[in-house]
Amino acid sequence: MAHTAYPQSYYAASANQAPERPALEGETQTDVCIIGAGYTGLSTALFLLEQGFKVTLLEAAKVGFGASGRNGGQIVNSYSRDIDVIERSVGPKQAQLLGQMAFEGARIIRERIATYGIQCDIKDGGVFAAINPKQMGHLESQKRLWERYGHTQLELLDATQIQRVVATDRYLGGMLDMSGGHIHPLNLALGEAAAVESLGGVIHEQSPAIRIERSANPVVHTPKGKVRAKFVVVAGNAYLSGLVPELEAKSMPCGTQVIATEPLPEALAHSLLPQDYCVEDCNYLLDYYRLSGDKRLIYGGGVVYGARDPADIETIIRPKMLQTFPQLKDVKIDFAWTGNFLLTLSRLPQVGRLGDNIYYSQGCSGHGVTYTHLAGKVLAEALRGQAERFDAFAGLPHYPFPGGRLFRIPFTALGAWYYSLRDRLGV
Ligand SMILES: Cc1cc2nc3c(=O)[nH]c(=O)nc-3n(C[C@H](O)[C@H](O)[C@H](O)COP(=O)(O)OP(=O)(O)OC[C@H]3O[C@@H](n4cnc5c(N)ncnc54)[C@H](O)[C@@H]3O)c2cc1C
């Protein structure tokens, strides 16, 4: 079923104005046809347009309809699995390249916001919060690891210091990353879409790609039209649903849920997060939260394997919020929504080519706001013939999900149960 509107969320309710973008009708020709107008597609489009390519973006629903318009808004550096895991699975040169890139996505976001004047409530500063000594030890080694790759805007916080940045007694320490931060995610996507159009790029909404004719000159079909291109970039991530079966076999859509409170009185908002940093804890099934521009607490957490929409999101997330901030017990929840990210077995992104002219990037496994912006740059470099950084990503191992499409959900839920038990036991 075609989606003509955004799902209800705080972001949809506070979105900046955007034009209607008509569906593709008839035949058109371009250099690069990009499937999906989330951050991956939009970032790729912007880098390509800046380098003089002709670009057409096909979006099944609306710009930012997927995870990019629904996420926690947290600018989190590095990847869902860290560089030490990468170091163990690939050679030193590849690890060096990927390690150097681990903080680049956040810089790209800030450059985009500055260059194109995007209004998306950006704030600097993100905190990783440790619930137990093991997590604190992990943050200490993570800081050393990141510094080894030149990422130095990091500060460890002890129990007293973390209480000065977040008003809860749940944490015994943390790490502050001043190159992290937070944004209104849908407004970032809408601003990037406007930037794409300002450079001559074409975006068709309500235009799902339903078939790709793979040949020396690929053709992407939609219900009412087709795009002939030199290259295709597949950027549908967790919402791709069946277009490219070989990508689906090695990834799994998962839902995560978010609530937004009513706007908090200024003093209460300030008391919760005095510096207005965003916070995520270090659990495997993590909680993440921040203040919006109009001082709501936006609180996310939980994972639903297989991306079914849970019946009552507030019942799942509100208790998590109250565990962190019992002082919000009388506060009303104005919005609750869910969105899908794409999990891979290694929790590292999957980047590659299908044949010579179809490129893809997917599966950042929950931490994708920065990675997707970097992916756009790396894909654009590869299309221009500079594939060194693309190859560093493409060389990461891709594993099929155990159990195949039928049993991947129970297998993964079992794994998640095991990790959440470890979170609760603090081991
Ligand atoms: C609720 C939630 C909270 C999150 N919080 C954070 C966070 O705080 N920080 C963080 O770093 N990451 C977070 N993430 C992850 C992050 O949002 C994603 O990794 C990132 O937005 C993925 O961007 P994308 O462009 O690859 O995919 P998406 O944004 O999902 O975009 C894919 C687009 O492709 C379109 N599409 C799919 N198939 C087709 C087709 N056949 N034809 C045309 N169009 C198609 C879809 O409609 C969609 O618009 C969160 C994710 C969710 C769901």
The ligand as an ORCA input file, in Angstrom:
! r2SCAN-3c Opt
* xyz 0 1
  C      12.975      4.701     15.917
  C      14.415      4.773     15.487
  C      15.327      5.462     16.271
  C      16.646      5.574     15.855
  N      17.489      6.390     16.535
  C      18.738      6.627     16.070
  C      19.559      7.585     16.699
  O      19.142      8.277     17.615
  N      20.837      7.739     16.225
  C      21.305      6.993     15.161
  O      22.459      7.145     14.795
  N      20.501      6.141     14.502
  C      19.240      5.945     14.913
  N      18.406      5.113     14.229
  C      18.895      4.527     12.949
  C      18.857      5.540     11.806
  O      17.687      6.309     11.843
  C      18.942      4.787     10.477
  O      20.096      3.979     10.491
  C      19.026      5.695      9.258
  O      18.064      6.722      9.301
  C      18.854      4.870      7.995
  O      18.769      5.740      6.889
  P      18.503      5.148      5.446
  O      18.451      6.285      4.514
  O      19.523      4.095      5.154
  O      17.103      4.397      5.565
  P      15.645      5.020      5.759
  O      15.677      6.318      6.439
  O      14.786      3.958      6.344
  O      15.186      5.348      4.279
  C      14.858      4.377      3.334
  C      13.864      5.007      2.372
  O      13.739      4.192      1.239
  C      12.394      4.172      0.833
  N      12.211      2.956      0.039
  C      12.304      1.681      0.440
  N      12.082      0.835     -0.565
  C      11.864      1.602     -1.657
  C      11.560      1.323     -3.006
  N      11.436      0.069     -3.463
  N      11.388      2.348     -3.864
  C      11.506      3.636     -3.437
  N      11.769      3.948     -2.153
  C      11.953      2.958     -1.281
  C      11.618      4.190      2.140
  O      10.282      4.641      1.964
  C      12.454      5.136      2.976
  O      12.038      6.475      2.883
  C      17.089      4.936     14.645
  C      16.181      4.198     13.884
  C      14.849      4.125     14.279
  C      13.893      3.357     13.432
*
